[in-house]
Amino acid sequence: MTEITNTGERILLAKETPLMIARHFCAYQYALDYCCAKVVLDIGSGDGYGSHYLSSVAKSVTGLDYSAEAVQYAREKYARVNLTYRQLDVKNLHTISDKFEAICCFQVIEHLTDTDSFLKNIRSLLLPGGSFIVSTCNIKDSSPGQTTPANKFHVKEYTYQEFKGLLEIYYGSVSIVGLKRTARLNFFHRLKKIGLLKQLYINAGPESFKIARGNLEDSLDFIAVCKS
């Protein structure tokens, strides 16, 4: 089995904490209905677990990642007849000739230096009536009190209003929800912060988080569904 170098840039199921895996998986869960029986592109597919999950309901899924290691690992680990993986940097999205009914891009946009070209290219890859489902972290949670990202791999992190405003430049319809901790998870999170727990959330799953449709400014992540 091909090994993926754990640089900290991407989520790797074999090496990440259950809590972080669950948090990232929530975006794929949310996108599932938009991908049912659709031709799907998953940008930033990493080790392939999310693309594989979407392929359980999609007509077809193409997982896209710039890392040759990640693409080869995904091909070996997460194979399905309607699932393919392709190595390509998002800077070269314009070279793709196929069109898609749904495009997913989770926790990638904060890594990009040229979001304008990226979002323009996404629009050109979407079929009429298609959905672009995109998520990003909330700078108020990921880099509290800062204007620049704490994560060395992030170029730009967004507030709710910044994220919404960026997407509305390119899409006529932008619907955003927030990912938040459940009350139970918040309770344990507070215990950890004050030092009463040393190790947290060993058995955490997607049920440890909830989708919010209001008061999104304090969300952990934002998940947007965009349509032209």
Secondary structure, DSSP 8 states (H G I E B T S, - for coil): -------SSS--TTTS-HHHHHHHHHHHHHHHHHHTTSEEEEET-TTSHHHHHHTTTSSEEEEEES-HHHHHHHHHHS--TTEEEEE--GGGGGG----EEEEEEES-GGG-S-HHHHHHHHHHHEEEEEEEEEEEEBHHHHSTT-SS-SSTT-S--B-HHHHHHHHHTT-SEEEEEEEEE-HHHHHHHHHHHTTS-SS--TT--GGGEEEESS-GGG-SEEEEEEE-
